[in-house]
Amino acid sequence: MSNTYNGWTNRETWLINVWFAPESKADVQNAREQIESDIEGIPQYLQDFVNDSAINWDELEAHFEDDAEESEEEEAEPD
């Protein structure tokens, strides 16, 4: 049985992709900063419902490394 969620490591990582729709590594970093900031601002009992440590930030960033490699390959192909 796979532990993935809609092609991502887990639901938490997938949700970052859905709600923030990052288009670059910088967008991923901005999302991370936003999440960390927002979580600090909510009461502790609500923080207990949020599993932010499960978010696979490396996977989200790697998604854009793959896109960059594909773009470079397409640019290198002769017309």
Phi, psi and omega per residue, in radians:
M1 nan 2.367 -3.123
S2 -1.474 2.475 3.104
N3 -1.706 0.235 -3.120
T4 -1.473 2.908 -3.142
Y5 -2.347 1.935 -3.119
N6 0.877 0.682 3.095
G7 1.539 -0.050 3.137
W8 -1.888 2.893 -3.121
T9 -0.906 -0.760 -3.081
N10 -2.804 3.078 -3.104
R11 -1.106 -0.684 -3.113
E12 -1.064 -0.749 3.127
T13 -1.178 -0.754 3.110
W14 -1.033 -0.731 -3.127
L15 -1.096 -0.646 3.076
I16 -1.061 -0.762 3.123
N17 -1.101 -0.707 -3.118
V18 -1.212 -0.894 -3.017
W19 -1.352 -0.593 -3.084
F20 -1.754 -0.345 3.130
A21 0.762 0.975 -3.102
P22 -1.118 2.495 3.132
E23 -2.039 0.066 3.126
S24 -2.820 2.967 3.072
K25 -1.087 -0.620 3.116
A26 -1.101 -0.676 3.091
D27 -1.116 -0.672 3.107
V28 -1.105 -0.777 3.132
Q29 -1.104 -0.712 3.099
N30 -1.106 -0.703 3.103
A31 -1.097 -0.737 3.139
R32 -1.073 -0.811 3.127
E33 -1.088 -0.706 3.129
Q34 -1.100 -0.823 -3.135
I35 -1.063 -0.853 -3.116
E36 -1.061 -0.721 3.133
S37 -1.159 -0.792 -3.114
D38 -1.141 -0.679 -3.126
I39 -1.138 -0.669 3.121
E40 -1.095 -0.446 -3.062
G41 -1.563 -0.023 -3.136
I42 -1.833 2.725 -3.134
P43 -1.028 2.637 -3.089
Q44 -0.972 -0.696 -3.104
Y45 -1.110 -0.527 3.067
L46 -1.375 -0.576 3.086
Q47 -1.032 -0.553 3.139
D48 -1.121 -0.365 3.120
F49 -1.484 -0.238 -3.057
V50 -1.769 2.155 3.141
N51 -1.804 1.148 -3.088
D52 -1.208 -0.376 3.121
S53 -1.237 -0.262 3.133
A54 -1.463 -0.231 -3.111
I55 -1.162 2.215 -3.122
N56 -1.634 1.491 -3.098
W57 -1.123 -0.607 3.123
D58 -1.093 -0.708 3.119
E59 -1.124 -0.735 3.125
L60 -1.072 -0.758 3.120
E61 -1.191 -0.685 -3.136
A62 -1.098 -0.497 3.102
H63 -0.985 -0.623 -3.117
F64 -1.469 -0.414 3.008
E65 -1.137 -0.740 3.111
D66 -1.088 -0.752 3.122
D67 -1.081 -0.715 -3.129
A68 -1.142 -0.709 3.122
E69 -1.123 -0.722 3.121
E70 -1.124 -0.710 3.126
S71 -1.114 -0.729 3.122
E72 -1.113 -0.697 3.122
E73 -1.137 -0.718 3.132
E74 -1.141 -0.673 3.133
E75 -1.201 -0.533 -3.103
A76 -1.359 -0.354 -3.126
E77 -1.263 2.313 3.104
P78 -1.252 2.611 3.137
D79 -1.343 nan nan
